[in-house]
Amino acid sequence: MLPQTFTPLRENLGQQVYQHLRDRIFRMEIPPGARLGVSEIAEQMGVSRSPVRDALMMLVNEGVVEVNSTGGYRVIQLTRSYIEDAFVVRRALELTAMRLCMAQLDRAQVQALHQKWQKLHAKGADDPTLLEDEIQSDQELHKSIARMSKNALLMDALDRITSITWLISRFTYASAQQRQYGPLTIQEHLRILDAMQSGDTEAAVIALDEHLTRAFARSLERLDSAQGK
């Protein structure tokens, strides 16, 4: 049941419904595997079914919603094999993006990102804003690496996989037990940015590869915990 917090406007209604549903999915208010009924959503949001269908197809194209065997919609189910597949693709694309961006590095942007992560590092582990700020900064860093590659096709491919892996990250950190990872991931991101600032391509690629490997392990640990393993 969706909370009654949506106020429909006439213009770009499909886009509004898309953004509303996307926000709820990424906040885990609509969990992985949840069914998304067109008629039910339309009734709850006070709109017709057409913009809901448009919104759901946008989410399908983004990779966070899938069409099931009966033609209905559901949030992607985060199984072990799905997470493994996502990280295989992410690793291949992001390591390539890193090599490209290091060849034409925007040092001012890297410096700004480094300062942001230093501020996160200075926050206390009990700061209530730390987790949300870290998740947002994580997405910004990885998207920035893609943009700095200046390869349009690579950026398009990474846009889709980043949405999927961001959902996996949200799932990973939804448990209070997994929030202990916050300080570790901050250190990992700072190592990536330190290497980028130094201009050392191989060190930057290695730091990113190590971060992705650890993020993958954390995601599987969270999945196993959720399944009671």
C-alpha positions as CSV (number, residue, x, y, z in Angstrom):
1,M,0.0,0.0,0.0
2,L,1.5,3.3,-1.1
3,P,1.4,6.2,1.4
4,Q,-1.0,9.0,0.3
5,T,1.8,11.6,-0.4
6,F,1.3,12.1,-4.1
7,T,-0.3,15.2,-5.6
8,P,-0.8,14.7,-9.4
9,L,-0.2,17.7,-11.7
10,R,-1.4,17.9,-15.3
11,E,1.9,18.2,-17.0
12,N,4.3,15.3,-17.5
13,L,2.1,13.0,-15.3
14,G,3.9,9.9,-16.3
15,Q,7.2,11.4,-15.3
16,Q,5.8,12.4,-12.0
17,V,4.4,8.9,-11.3
18,Y,7.8,7.5,-12.3
19,Q,9.7,9.7,-9.9
20,H,7.3,9.0,-7.1
21,L,7.5,5.2,-7.5
22,R,11.3,5.3,-8.1
23,D,11.8,7.3,-4.8
24,R,9.7,4.8,-2.9
25,I,11.6,1.8,-4.4
26,F,15.0,3.2,-3.6
27,R,13.9,4.0,-0.1
28,M,12.9,0.3,0.3
29,E,9.3,1.4,1.0
30,I,8.4,-0.8,-1.9
31,P,10.7,-3.8,-1.4
32,P,12.5,-6.0,-3.9
33,G,10.2,-8.5,-5.5
34,A,7.0,-6.5,-4.6
35,R,4.2,-6.7,-7.1
36,L,3.2,-3.4,-8.8
37,G,-0.4,-3.5,-9.9
38,V,-1.4,-0.8,-12.5
39,S,-5.0,-0.4,-11.3
40,E,-4.0,-0.4,-7.6
41,I,-1.3,2.2,-8.1
42,A,-3.6,4.4,-10.2
43,E,-6.3,4.3,-7.6
44,Q,-4.0,5.0,-4.7
45,M,-2.3,7.9,-6.6
46,G,-5.5,9.4,-8.0
47,V,-4.5,9.1,-11.6
48,S,-5.5,7.1,-14.7
49,R,-3.8,3.8,-15.6
50,S,-2.1,5.3,-18.7
51,P,0.6,7.4,-16.8
52,V,1.1,4.5,-14.4
53,R,1.9,2.2,-17.3
54,D,4.2,4.8,-18.7
55,A,6.0,5.2,-15.4
56,L,6.4,1.4,-15.0
57,M,7.9,1.1,-18.4
58,M,10.4,3.8,-17.6
59,L,11.3,1.8,-14.5
60,V,11.6,-1.4,-16.6
61,N,13.9,0.4,-19.0
62,E,16.0,1.6,-16.0
63,G,16.3,-2.0,-14.9
64,V,14.7,-1.7,-11.4
65,V,11.3,-3.2,-12.4
66,E,10.6,-6.2,-14.5
67,V,7.7,-7.7,-16.4
68,N,6.7,-11.1,-15.0
69,S,5.4,-14.1,-16.9
70,T,1.8,-13.0,-16.6
71,G,2.5,-9.5,-18.0
72,G,2.4,-7.8,-14.6
73,Y,5.1,-5.7,-13.0
74,R,7.3,-6.2,-10.0
75,V,10.4,-4.7,-8.5
76,I,13.4,-6.8,-9.4
77,Q,14.0,-9.7,-7.1
78,L,17.5,-9.6,-5.6
79,T,18.7,-13.2,-5.8
80,R,22.3,-14.3,-5.5
81,S,22.7,-15.0,-9.2
82,Y,21.1,-11.6,-10.1
83,I,23.5,-9.7,-7.8
84,E,26.5,-11.7,-9.2
85,D,25.4,-10.8,-12.8
86,A,25.0,-7.1,-11.9
87,F,28.5,-6.9,-10.4
88,V,30.2,-8.7,-13.3
89,V,28.8,-6.1,-15.6
90,R,29.5,-3.2,-13.3
91,R,33.1,-4.3,-12.8
92,A,33.8,-4.6,-16.5
93,L,32.2,-1.2,-17.3
94,E,33.5,0.8,-14.4
95,L,37.1,-0.3,-14.7
96,T,37.0,0.7,-18.4
97,A,35.5,4.0,-17.4
98,M,38.2,4.6,-14.9
99,R,41.0,4.1,-17.4
100,L,39.3,6.5,-19.9
101,C,38.7,9.2,-17.3
102,M,42.3,9.0,-16.0
103,A,43.5,9.7,-19.5
104,Q,41.6,13.1,-19.5
105,L,41.2,13.8,-15.8
106,D,39.1,16.6,-14.5
107,R,41.2,17.4,-11.5
108,A,38.9,20.1,-10.2
109,Q,36.0,17.7,-10.1
110,V,38.1,15.0,-8.4
111,Q,39.2,17.6,-5.8
112,A,35.6,18.5,-5.1
113,L,34.6,14.8,-4.7
114,H,37.6,14.2,-2.4
115,Q,36.6,17.1,-0.2
116,K,33.0,15.8,0.1
117,W,34.3,12.4,1.1
118,Q,36.6,13.9,3.6
119,K,33.6,15.7,5.2
120,L,31.8,12.3,5.4
121,H,34.9,10.8,7.0
122,A,34.9,13.5,9.7
123,K,31.3,12.8,10.7
124,G,30.7,10.5,13.7
125,A,29.4,7.0,13.0
126,D,26.3,7.8,15.1
127,D,25.4,10.8,12.9
128,P,21.9,10.2,11.7
129,T,22.6,11.8,8.3
130,L,25.7,9.8,7.6
131,L,24.1,6.8,5.8
132,E,21.9,8.8,3.5
133,D,24.7,11.2,2.7
134,E,27.1,8.3,2.0
135,I,24.7,6.6,-0.4
136,Q,24.1,9.8,-2.3
137,S,27.8,10.6,-2.5
138,D,28.5,7.0,-3.6
139,Q,26.2,7.4,-6.6
140,E,27.6,10.8,-7.4
141,L,31.2,9.5,-7.4
142,H,30.5,6.5,-9.7
143,K,28.4,8.6,-12.1
144,S,31.2,11.2,-12.2
145,I,33.7,8.5,-13.2
146,A,31.4,7.5,-16.0
147,R,30.9,11.1,-17.2
148,M,34.6,11.8,-17.1
149,S,35.2,8.9,-19.4
150,K,33.5,11.0,-22.1
151,N,32.3,7.9,-23.8
152,A,28.6,8.3,-24.5
153,L,27.8,4.6,-25.1
154,L,29.7,3.6,-21.9
155,M,27.8,6.3,-19.9
156,D,24.5,5.0,-21.2
157,A,25.4,1.4,-20.3
158,L,26.5,2.5,-16.8
159,D,23.4,4.6,-16.2
160,R,21.3,1.3,-16.3
161,I,23.7,-0.8,-14.2
162,T,24.2,2.0,-11.7
163,S,20.4,2.2,-11.0
164,I,20.4,-1.6,-10.4
165,T,23.5,-1.6,-8.2
166,W,22.2,1.5,-6.3
167,L,19.1,-0.5,-5.4
168,I,21.4,-3.3,-4.3
169,S,23.3,-0.8,-2.1
170,R,20.0,0.4,-0.6
171,F,19.1,-3.2,0.2
172,T,22.5,-3.9,1.6
173,Y,22.4,-0.9,4.1
174,A,18.7,-1.3,5.0
175,S,19.7,-3.5,7.9
176,A,21.0,-1.8,11.0
177,Q,23.7,-4.5,11.3
178,Q,25.1,-3.6,7.9
179,R,25.5,0.1,8.8
180,Q,28.8,-0.9,10.3
181,Y,30.1,-0.9,6.8
182,G,29.8,2.9,6.5
183,P,33.3,3.8,7.7
184,L,34.8,1.0,5.6
185,T,33.2,2.3,2.4
186,I,34.3,5.8,3.1
187,Q,37.9,4.7,3.4
188,E,37.5,2.7,0.1
189,H,36.2,5.8,-1.7
190,L,39.0,8.0,-0.3
191,R,41.6,5.5,-1.6
192,I,40.0,5.7,-5.0
193,L,40.1,9.5,-5.0
194,D,43.6,9.6,-3.6
195,A,44.9,7.5,-6.5
196,M,43.0,9.7,-9.0
197,Q,44.4,12.9,-7.5
198,S,47.9,11.4,-7.8
199,G,47.4,10.7,-11.5
200,D,48.3,7.0,-11.0
201,T,45.9,5.2,-13.4
202,E,46.9,1.6,-12.2
203,A,46.5,2.6,-8.6
204,A,43.1,4.1,-9.3
205,V,41.9,1.0,-11.2
206,I,43.1,-1.3,-8.4
207,A,41.4,0.8,-5.7
208,L,38.2,0.8,-7.6
209,D,38.4,-3.0,-8.3
210,E,39.0,-3.7,-4.6
211,H,36.0,-1.5,-3.7
212,L,33.7,-3.2,-6.1
213,T,34.9,-6.7,-4.9
214,R,34.2,-5.7,-1.3
215,A,30.8,-4.1,-2.2
216,F,29.8,-7.4,-3.9
217,A,30.8,-9.4,-0.8
218,R,28.8,-7.1,1.5
219,S,25.7,-7.4,-0.8
220,L,25.9,-11.2,-0.6
221,E,26.3,-11.1,3.1
222,R,23.2,-8.9,3.4
223,L,21.3,-11.3,1.2
224,D,22.3,-14.3,3.2
225,S,21.4,-12.5,6.4
226,A,17.9,-11.6,5.0
227,Q,17.4,-15.2,4.0
228,G,18.4,-16.5,7.5
229,K,21.6,-18.2,6.3
